[in-house]
């Protein structure tokens, strides 16, 4: 989030359509240079947690936990730093995006202290997911 440029925005809401259960320590994702992505209603994107903190374009993301796939319920903008909520609890904040599966879907990377999985958070299909504007940093 860039407080000098960013104004208020809507909360992007969705529903979990598939829970994922695995972790990897050698995933090799690449952080995109984009700090935001527009999403459309009906798109499906993957939620991936990581304890990596590097935000430079091209940063390698290896340690990951997979939460699941979310269907976007309303169009909007997801920004780095947005809070990510799933199943009624705050999971972490958006670190960025990996595009290895585009045009099928983005991997939305969520910054957490330790990689988490869907079952680790007690997630189930149809759980609400929200991306809400975070505090300026």
Backbone bond lengths (Angstrom), bond angles and torsions (degrees), N, CA, C in turn:
res aa  C-N    CA-C-N  psi(-1)  N-CA   C-N-CA  omega(-1)  CA-C   N-CA-C  phi
1 X - - - 1.448 - - 1.518 108.59 -
2 X 1.309 115.72 137.75 1.459 122.28 177.22 1.521 108.07 -117.45
3 X 1.348 118.73 100.03 1.470 120.24 -175.35 1.516 113.71 -61.11
4 X 1.341 117.38 -21.75 1.461 119.96 177.71 1.514 112.99 -74.73
5 X 1.316 117.20 -18.98 1.465 121.56 -177.50 1.516 114.05 -119.50
6 X 1.331 116.90 -27.62 1.460 120.29 -171.77 1.521 112.28 -91.98
7 X 1.320 115.04 130.57 1.453 120.56 172.07 1.517 109.40 -100.31
8 X 1.317 114.68 -172.81 1.463 120.73 179.29 1.526 110.38 -63.57
9 X 1.309 115.89 153.95 1.468 120.39 177.82 1.521 110.26 -148.31
10 X 1.315 114.91 164.74 1.456 120.86 179.13 1.525 110.61 -74.34
11 X 1.305 115.08 157.53 1.457 121.66 171.88 1.524 107.51 -77.72
12 X 1.318 116.84 130.88 1.461 121.24 175.15 1.522 106.67 -89.37
13 X 1.327 115.82 122.32 1.461 122.11 -176.88 1.520 110.12 -115.52
14 X 1.316 114.42 151.27 1.445 119.50 177.24 1.514 110.67 -158.75
15 X 1.333 115.16 -173.68 1.469 121.96 179.42 1.517 109.09 -133.44
16 X 1.310 115.07 139.68 1.449 120.41 177.21 1.523 108.78 -69.05
17 X 1.326 116.92 129.27 1.465 120.37 179.36 1.518 112.58 -107.67
18 X 1.331 116.47 -18.79 1.473 120.17 176.68 1.520 108.01 -153.95
19 X 1.319 115.63 132.65 1.460 122.11 176.80 1.537 108.04 -90.31
20 X 1.333 115.34 136.95 1.469 120.61 176.33 1.521 109.41 -112.09
21 X 1.336 115.94 149.14 1.466 120.09 -166.60 1.529 115.02 -122.42
22 X 1.316 118.34 0.20 1.464 118.74 -169.83 1.529 113.66 -111.38
23 X 1.335 113.62 163.81 1.473 123.29 176.32 1.523 107.74 -126.93
24 X 1.327 114.22 158.54 1.473 120.31 175.04 1.520 108.92 -142.28
25 X 1.315 116.93 148.19 1.460 122.39 175.28 1.524 111.83 -110.75
26 X 1.341 115.68 1.01 1.459 120.56 -177.69 1.530 111.28 -139.66
27 X 1.315 117.72 40.31 1.469 121.43 -171.27 1.523 113.02 -68.90
28 X 1.322 118.83 -37.27 1.466 120.55 176.36 1.513 114.48 72.81
29 X 1.323 117.89 30.62 1.465 119.80 173.01 1.523 108.95 -71.05
30 X 1.333 115.99 159.06 1.458 121.90 179.79 1.517 109.17 -123.08
31 X 1.328 116.48 124.71 1.457 120.99 -179.54 1.526 109.80 -70.91
32 X 1.323 116.03 123.43 1.465 121.72 176.71 1.527 110.31 -67.22
33 X 1.314 116.39 156.84 1.455 121.45 178.08 1.512 113.73 -76.38
34 X 1.329 117.14 -10.28 1.465 121.84 -177.99 1.520 110.55 -77.92
35 X 1.323 117.29 137.58 1.466 120.50 176.17 1.517 111.46 -97.32
36 X 1.331 116.99 -4.56 1.463 120.03 176.31 1.524 109.02 -149.88
37 X 1.320 113.71 157.75 1.458 121.59 175.37 1.515 108.49 -141.01
38 X 1.324 115.66 137.74 1.462 120.89 172.86 1.525 107.43 -83.37
39 X 1.323 115.87 140.83 1.459 120.98 177.98 1.525 108.58 -127.36
40 X 1.318 114.98 148.48 1.465 121.40 -178.49 1.523 110.42 -110.04
41 X 1.312 114.64 150.11 1.461 119.83 174.52 1.527 109.52 -55.34
42 X 1.312 115.46 134.27 1.458 120.97 177.96 1.517 114.29 94.26
43 X 1.339 118.24 -17.80 1.460 119.41 176.79 1.528 109.57 -67.09
44 X 1.329 115.24 153.02 1.452 121.37 176.63 1.524 107.61 -119.20
45 X 1.340 116.61 128.78 1.459 122.58 179.65 1.531 109.19 -131.67
46 X 1.330 115.44 156.94 1.461 122.02 -176.27 1.529 110.67 -97.35
47 X 1.326 116.46 135.26 1.462 121.94 176.47 1.521 109.15 -99.80
48 X 1.338 115.36 122.79 1.454 122.11 -175.63 1.524 108.44 -128.42
49 X 1.321 117.62 124.99 1.466 120.65 178.81 1.530 109.53 -93.15
50 X 1.331 115.32 150.15 1.463 120.34 178.21 1.517 110.17 -152.92
51 X 1.341 115.29 151.42 1.458 119.37 174.12 1.531 111.56 -97.91
52 X 1.322 117.44 3.11 1.473 120.37 174.54 1.523 108.39 -66.35
53 X 1.326 116.79 147.79 1.467 120.75 -178.73 1.524 113.39 -121.38
54 X 1.317 117.58 -9.77 1.458 121.79 -178.46 1.530 109.87 -64.24
55 X 1.331 117.62 134.90 1.461 120.72 -179.13 1.527 113.01 -117.15
56 X 1.326 118.03 5.79 1.466 120.75 179.44 1.527 109.93 -70.24
57 X 1.332 115.13 142.95 1.461 120.03 176.94 1.523 108.89 -56.26
58 X 1.328 116.08 134.80 1.452 121.79 178.83 1.516 114.84 88.66
59 X 1.337 117.65 -4.29 1.466 119.78 179.13 1.528 109.30 -56.66
60 X 1.308 116.11 138.25 1.469 121.40 179.09 1.524 108.84 -84.67
61 X 1.331 115.29 132.86 1.465 122.62 179.27 1.523 107.47 -116.20
62 X 1.341 116.10 109.92 1.469 120.91 -176.86 1.523 113.44 -106.78
63 X 1.340 117.45 -47.80 1.478 121.00 -175.27 1.529 108.53 -82.53
64 X 1.325 115.83 109.93 1.465 120.65 -175.54 1.527 111.37 -138.94
65 X 1.320 114.86 154.53 1.457 123.86 169.53 1.519 106.91 -129.27
66 X 1.300 116.69 138.93 1.460 121.15 -174.70 1.527 110.06 -101.05
67 X 1.348 115.90 125.18 1.469 120.77 179.00 1.516 111.41 -88.88
68 X 1.332 116.65 -48.42 1.449 120.00 -178.40 1.510 112.01 155.69
69 X 1.311 114.82 -173.05 1.462 122.50 178.57 1.524 109.17 -104.12
70 X 1.322 116.06 135.98 1.459 122.16 -179.08 1.525 109.37 -117.40
71 X 1.342 115.96 132.81 1.459 121.50 172.33 1.518 107.73 -91.73
72 X 1.321 116.24 124.26 1.459 122.26 -178.51 1.524 109.24 -71.84
73 X 1.332 116.50 127.10 1.462 121.91 -177.32 1.511 114.02 -91.70
74 X 1.332 117.69 -19.46 1.464 121.51 178.09 1.519 107.86 -151.47
75 X 1.317 115.81 141.59 1.451 120.04 179.00 1.519 110.94 -63.67
76 X 1.318 115.77 153.61 1.452 120.04 177.81 1.508 110.96 175.71
77 X 1.326 114.89 -162.95 1.460 122.24 -178.58 1.528 108.35 -123.58
78 X 1.317 115.67 129.89 1.462 121.52 174.26 1.525 106.61 -106.54
79 X 1.340 115.88 124.59 1.462 122.62 -177.00 1.517 111.27 -113.36
80 X 1.337 115.59 151.51 1.463 119.89 169.12 1.525 107.51 -55.85
81 X 1.325 117.22 135.18 1.461 122.16 -179.07 1.515 114.05 95.01
82 X 1.342 118.25 -12.76 1.471 119.83 176.60 1.522 109.30 -61.36
83 X 1.321 115.86 143.01 1.462 120.57 173.78 1.522 108.90 -75.96
84 X 1.329 115.32 138.95 1.463 121.35 178.25 1.518 107.56 -112.03
85 X 1.332 115.40 123.78 1.459 123.16 179.07 1.522 108.06 -117.23
86 X 1.326 117.39 138.03 1.460 121.66 177.57 1.516 108.63 -144.69
87 X 1.317 115.81 131.53 1.460 120.00 179.29 1.517 113.02 60.50
88 X 1.325 117.14 29.89 1.459 121.36 176.54 1.520 115.10 85.36
89 X 1.341 117.82 3.09 1.463 118.35 178.56 1.521 110.93 -127.47
90 X 1.333 114.54 149.35 1.464 120.69 178.32 1.523 108.17 -73.79
91 X 1.330 115.33 124.41 1.461 121.05 -178.22 1.527 110.14 -91.90
92 X 1.329 117.74 -47.34 1.459 122.89 -175.85 1.509 109.33 173.09
93 X 1.329 116.29 -154.09 1.464 121.03 179.24 1.525 109.67 -127.07
94 X 1.322 115.28 153.45 1.464 120.53 179.33 1.524 109.24 -66.74
95 X 1.339 116.09 121.36 1.458 122.33 174.62 1.515 110.12 -85.67
96 X 1.318 116.05 -37.92 1.457 120.90 -178.14 1.517 110.64 163.26
97 X 1.331 114.93 -153.70 1.455 121.01 -170.88 1.524 110.44 -138.36
98 X 1.322 115.31 143.45 1.465 122.61 172.65 1.520 106.10 -117.28
99 X 1.332 116.47 133.56 1.465 120.59 -173.49 1.527 113.42 -109.85
100 X 1.324 118.42 22.94 1.467 119.63 -175.48 1.533 112.81 -63.11
101 X 1.325 118.66 -21.08 1.467 121.12 -179.01 1.533 113.49 -107.21
102 X 1.337 117.96 2.25 1.467 121.17 179.29 1.523 107.64 -66.16
103 X 1.340 120.11 135.85 1.468 126.75 18.77 1.522 114.56 -93.06
104 X 1.315 118.68 4.73 1.457 119.97 -179.81 1.524 111.47 -66.17
105 X 1.344 116.78 -52.21 1.463 120.52 179.24 1.519 110.24 -165.80
106 X 1.325 115.80 159.32 1.459 122.16 169.95 1.516 109.30 -90.85
107 X 1.326 116.14 150.57 1.452 122.15 163.61 1.521 105.13 -91.54
108 X 1.311 117.34 116.79 1.463 121.80 176.39 1.522 105.99 -92.81
109 X 1.333 115.66 112.99 1.461 121.79 -175.32 1.517 109.78 -87.05
110 X 1.327 115.69 126.56 1.456 122.71 -175.72 1.522 108.70 -113.18
111 X 1.326 116.04 121.69 1.457 122.59 -179.65 1.524 110.29 -76.07
112 X 1.340 115.30 124.64 1.469 123.14 179.95 1.533 108.24 -140.84
113 X 1.337 118.65 161.02 1.467 120.10 177.45 1.529 113.23 -64.75
114 X 1.336 116.75 -34.74 1.461 122.71 179.65 1.526 107.77 -145.65
115 X 1.354 118.64 134.21 1.465 120.22 -178.47 1.529 112.59 -52.77
116 X 1.319 114.96 135.68 1.466 123.55 -177.63 1.518 109.90 -118.90
117 X 1.329 116.24 156.17 1.460 122.03 174.22 1.528 109.44 -115.32
118 X 1.335 115.91 167.99 1.459 120.34 177.96 1.520 113.13 -56.28
119 X 1.342 118.98 -51.17 1.467 119.44 178.58 1.525 112.74 -63.27
120 X 1.329 116.78 -32.15 1.453 120.23 178.31 1.516 113.07 -61.64
121 X 1.331 115.91 -25.69 1.465 121.56 176.20 1.526 112.02 -99.98
122 X 1.323 117.09 1.79 1.463 120.49 -179.36 1.522 112.73 70.60
123 X 1.330 117.62 28.34 1.469 120.75 -177.33 1.524 111.33 -78.27
124 X 1.322 114.71 151.76 1.457 122.44 178.17 1.527 108.50 -140.70
125 X 1.336 117.52 157.38 1.455 118.83 175.35 1.530 111.06 -52.81
126 X 1.308 116.05 143.60 1.465 126.91 -178.64 1.527 113.44 81.24
127 X 1.339 118.38 -0.21 1.462 119.40 175.73 1.529 108.76 -60.45
128 X 1.331 115.90 140.37 1.462 119.90 177.80 1.528 110.01 -72.14
129 X 1.332 115.90 139.37 1.457 123.20 173.82 1.509 107.56 -124.06
130 X 1.352 116.22 136.59 1.475 120.76 179.31 1.518 109.71 -133.06
131 X 1.326 114.61 143.82 1.460 123.22 172.24 1.523 105.10 -118.59
132 X 1.342 116.34 110.35 1.460 121.18 -174.51 1.520 109.57 -118.65
133 X 1.303 115.24 143.21 1.454 120.83 -178.49 1.525 110.28 -55.87
134 X 1.317 115.81 127.71 1.457 121.62 -179.81 1.516 111.90 -85.84
135 X 1.296 115.31 175.97 1.458 121.94 178.01 1.519 109.56 -72.52
136 X 1.330 118.21 145.38 1.464 120.48 176.54 1.533 110.06 -59.44
137 X 1.329 115.31 143.03 1.469 118.93 178.77 1.508 111.17 -109.59
